Amino acid sequence: MTDRVYLVMSGFACRYKTLPSGNRRIVSFVLPGDLCYMHDAGAFGRDLRVGALTPCSVVDLSRSKLVELIGLHPGISRAIWWVTLRELSRAREWIVNDTRPADRRLAHLLCELLVCLQVIQQADEHGFEFPVTQVDVADALGISHVHINRVLQSLRSSGLVAWSSQHVTIPDVDGLRAYAEFDPAYLCFEGFGP
């Protein structure tokens, strides 16, 4: 059992599994403010790896100290409970998103990132810095590295997304949300931001 929990302070990371074929499948992006390995103790083990996609600043926390703080401060316990429910909700939505066509899958992911990054004040109304490679995004969408370029071109030609120089711009946020069938309620941010 590990006694460490990690809090990402800056940068983009991901949770992923390595498949028997050796391919990587990203199952979620880790953004500033996210905890890693919070639930990976005892019999649960570490079925997911965490990897940095960009340079990251990370705080290393003692799991035993965190448990002690939870016992002393009920607000921390409630916050971790909320984070756990939010992670489960996001995981369910990523499963559903896998059933959409690849262009709508990408649109949905970009909508999710926009909302999450707005909440932590790292996105404006129509875009955000996204220094992650198209290969990484393809791994998150479960499509080939070649197909991601075609999918992105489709969204660009529709005027829904502009992605260049590590910046994503969404000219018509409502249009992209409608196209992606995106409802941000699953992110559980009511009262925390957009």
DRENSEKE-263964 format. One record per residue (C-alpha): residue number from 1; residue in one letter; x, y, z. Coordinates in Angstrom, 2 decimals, always signed. Layout:
REC     k   r        px        py        pz
REC   NUM   A         X         Y         Z
...
END
This chain:
REC     k   r        px        py        pz
REC     1   M     +0.00     +0.00     +0.00
REC     2   T     +1.31     +3.42     -0.88
REC     3   D     +1.12     +6.23     +1.61
REC     4   R     +1.17     +9.01     -0.98
REC     5   V     -1.54    +11.10     -2.63
REC     6   Y     -0.64    +13.67     -5.28
REC     7   L     -2.30    +17.03     -5.92
REC     8   V     -1.68    +18.52     -9.37
REC     9   M     -1.08    +22.26     -9.06
REC    10   S     -0.34    +23.08    -12.70
REC    11   G     -0.07    +21.38    -16.08
REC    12   F     -1.98    +18.60    -17.81
REC    13   A     -1.70    +14.95    -16.86
REC    14   C     -3.81    +11.87    -17.51
REC    15   R     -5.00     +8.64    -15.99
REC    16   Y     -4.43     +5.72    -18.35
REC    17   K     -4.26     +1.98    -18.76
REC    18   T     -1.78     +0.11    -20.90
REC    19   L     -3.66     -2.47    -22.96
REC    20   P     -2.32     -5.99    -23.63
REC    21   S     -1.40     -4.80    -27.13
REC    22   G     +0.89     -2.21    -25.55
REC    23   N     -1.35     +0.68    -26.59
REC    24   R     -2.25     +3.34    -24.07
REC    25   R     -5.86     +4.33    -23.39
REC    26   I     -6.34     +7.61    -21.58
REC    27   V     -9.43     +7.34    -19.37
REC    28   S     -9.40    +10.90    -17.99
REC    29   F     -7.43    +14.09    -18.04
REC    30   V     -5.96    +15.34    -14.77
REC    31   L     -6.19    +19.11    -14.39
REC    32   P     -4.86    +21.51    -11.76
REC    33   G     -6.64    +20.87     -8.47
REC    34   D     -7.16    +17.15     -9.14
REC    35   L     -5.94    +14.49     -6.70
REC    36   C     -4.19    +11.37     -7.97
REC    37   Y     -4.04     +7.97     -6.28
REC    38   M     -6.55     +9.10     -3.65
REC    39   H     -8.46     +5.80     -3.83
REC    40   D     -5.56     +3.50     -4.71
REC    41   A     -4.90     +1.72     -1.47
REC    42   G     -5.13     -1.78     -0.09
REC    43   A     -6.88     -4.39     -2.20
REC    44   F     -7.78     -1.86     -4.92
REC    45   G     -4.18     -1.47     -6.02
REC    46   R     -3.18     +0.85     -8.82
REC    47   D     -5.06     -0.31    -11.87
REC    48   L     -4.57     +3.11    -13.48
REC    49   R     -1.31     +4.90    -14.12
REC    50   V     -0.92     +8.66    -14.03
REC    51   G     +1.33    +10.39    -16.52
REC    52   A     +2.25    +13.99    -17.20
REC    53   L     +1.29    +15.23    -20.67
REC    54   T     +2.94    +18.63    -20.10
REC    55   P     +5.31    +19.89    -17.41
REC    56   C     +3.38    +19.64    -14.13
REC    57   S     +3.79    +20.97    -10.63
REC    58   V     +2.65    +18.37     -8.09
REC    59   V     +2.31    +18.36     -4.30
REC    60   D     +3.09    +15.05     -2.60
REC    61   L     +0.74    +14.40     +0.37
REC    62   S     +0.93    +11.73     +3.03
REC    63   R     -2.18     +9.53     +2.87
REC    64   S     -2.02     +8.95     +6.64
REC    65   K     -1.81    +12.72     +7.26
REC    66   L     -4.76    +13.29     +4.91
REC    67   V     -6.79    +10.66     +6.80
REC    68   E     -5.86    +12.38    +10.06
REC    69   L     -7.00    +15.76     +8.68
REC    70   I    -10.26    +14.21     +7.47
REC    71   G    -10.93    +13.03    +11.02
REC    72   L    -10.27    +16.49    +12.43
REC    73   H    -12.07    +18.54     +9.78
REC    74   P    -15.44    +17.24     +8.48
REC    75   G    -15.31    +19.77     +5.62
REC    76   I    -12.33    +17.93     +4.11
REC    77   S    -14.27    +14.67     +4.31
REC    78   R    -17.24    +16.26     +2.51
REC    79   A    -14.95    +17.72     -0.15
REC    80   I    -13.31    +14.34     -0.84
REC    81   W    -16.73    +12.69     -0.93
REC    82   W    -17.82    +15.30     -3.51
REC    83   V    -14.63    +14.77     -5.56
REC    84   T    -15.23    +11.00     -5.53
REC    85   L    -18.82    +11.35     -6.75
REC    86   R    -17.70    +13.83     -9.42
REC    87   E    -14.99    +11.43    -10.67
REC    88   L    -17.54     +8.61    -10.90
REC    89   S    -19.96    +10.84    -12.79
REC    90   R    -17.23    +11.88    -15.24
REC    91   A    -16.20     +8.25    -15.73
REC    92   R    -19.79     +7.29    -16.62
REC    93   E    -19.98    +10.15    -19.12
REC    94   W    -16.69     +9.10    -20.76
REC    95   I    -18.18     +5.60    -21.23
REC    96   V    -21.27     +7.08    -22.87
REC    97   N    -19.12     +9.43    -24.95
REC    98   D    -17.36     +6.38    -26.44
REC    99   T    -20.65     +5.49    -28.19
REC   100   R    -20.75     +8.77    -30.12
REC   101   P    -19.18     +9.26    -33.55
REC   102   A    -15.57    +10.45    -33.25
REC   103   D    -16.28    +14.06    -34.25
REC   104   R    -18.99    +14.41    -31.58
REC   105   R    -16.74    +12.61    -29.10
REC   106   L    -14.03    +15.23    -29.64
REC   107   A    -16.59    +18.04    -29.45
REC   108   H    -17.85    +16.64    -26.13
REC   109   L    -14.34    +16.37    -24.72
REC   110   L    -13.55    +19.97    -25.69
REC   111   C    -16.78    +21.17    -24.06
REC   112   E    -15.89    +19.29    -20.88
REC   113   L    -12.40    +20.77    -20.81
REC   114   L    -13.75    +24.27    -21.40
REC   115   V    -16.11    +24.04    -18.42
REC   116   C    -13.55    +22.40    -16.11
REC   117   L    -10.86    +24.92    -17.01
REC   118   Q    -13.28    +27.85    -16.61
REC   119   V    -14.08    +26.69    -13.08
REC   120   I    -10.37    +26.87    -12.15
REC   121   Q    -10.00    +30.16    -14.06
REC   122   Q     -7.74    +28.72    -16.75
REC   123   A    -10.12    +29.32    -19.66
REC   124   D    -12.00    +32.29    -20.95
REC   125   E    -15.49    +32.34    -22.45
REC   126   H    -14.43    +30.81    -25.78
REC   127   G    -11.18    +28.93    -25.32
REC   128   F     -8.20    +27.66    -23.38
REC   129   E     -4.54    +26.80    -23.65
REC   130   F     -4.19    +23.12    -24.51
REC   131   P     -0.55    +22.09    -24.95
REC   132   V     -1.50    +18.42    -25.34
REC   133   T     -0.67    +16.56    -28.55
REC   134   Q     -3.24    +15.22    -30.99
REC   135   V     -1.79    +11.75    -30.27
REC   136   D     -2.77    +12.17    -26.60
REC   137   V     -6.27    +13.32    -27.56
REC   138   A     -6.62    +10.34    -29.92
REC   139   D     -5.70     +8.02    -27.03
REC   140   A     -8.40     +9.70    -24.91
REC   141   L    -11.02     +9.27    -27.64
REC   142   G    -10.08     +5.69    -28.49
REC   143   I     -9.35     +6.50    -32.13
REC   144   S     -6.23     +6.19    -34.26
REC   145   H     -3.60     +8.88    -34.39
REC   146   V     -4.37     +9.32    -38.09
REC   147   H     -8.13     +9.60    -37.57
REC   148   I     -7.84    +12.43    -35.00
REC   149   N     -6.57    +14.77    -37.71
REC   150   R     -9.60    +14.06    -39.93
REC   151   V    -11.97    +14.51    -36.98
REC   152   L    -10.39    +17.83    -36.05
REC   153   Q    -10.52    +19.00    -39.69
REC   154   S    -14.24    +18.21    -39.74
REC   155   L    -14.88    +20.36    -36.69
REC   156   R    -12.69    +23.14    -38.09
REC   157   S    -14.46    +23.15    -41.46
REC   158   S    -17.81    +23.33    -39.66
REC   159   G    -16.59    +26.44    -37.85
REC   160   L    -17.06    +24.80    -34.46
REC   161   V    -13.43    +24.66    -33.31
REC   162   A    -10.11    +26.34    -34.05
REC   163   W     -7.06    +24.59    -32.58
REC   164   S     -3.65    +26.03    -33.28
REC   165   S     -0.46    +26.88    -31.44
REC   166   Q     -1.60    +24.92    -28.39
REC   167   H     -4.78    +26.97    -28.02
REC   168   V     -8.36    +25.79    -28.53
REC   169   T    -10.92    +28.40    -29.57
REC   170   I    -14.63    +27.62    -29.64
REC   171   P    -16.31    +30.44    -31.61
REC   172   D    -19.85    +29.19    -30.94
REC   173   V    -19.92    +27.47    -27.55
REC   174   D    -23.67    +26.84    -27.67
REC   175   G    -23.35    +25.39    -31.17
REC   176   L    -20.56    +23.03    -30.11
REC   177   R    -22.51    +21.98    -27.01
REC   178   A    -25.57    +21.18    -29.12
REC   179   Y    -23.46    +19.28    -31.67
REC   180   A    -21.77    +17.28    -28.90
REC   181   E    -25.00    +16.64    -26.96
REC   182   F    -23.13    +18.15    -24.01
REC   183   D    -24.93    +18.81    -20.74
REC   184   P    -22.46    +19.99    -18.06
REC   185   A    -24.67    +18.76    -15.17
REC   186   Y    -22.61    +15.54    -14.87
REC   187   L    -19.58    +17.64    -13.88
REC   188   C    -21.34    +18.58    -10.61
REC   189   F    -20.19    +22.19    -10.65
REC   190   E    -23.50    +23.80     -9.69
REC   191   G    -22.57    +26.89     -7.70
REC   192   F    -18.86    +26.58     -8.54
REC   193   G    -18.73    +28.21    -11.99
REC   194   P    -20.28    +28.04    -15.48
END
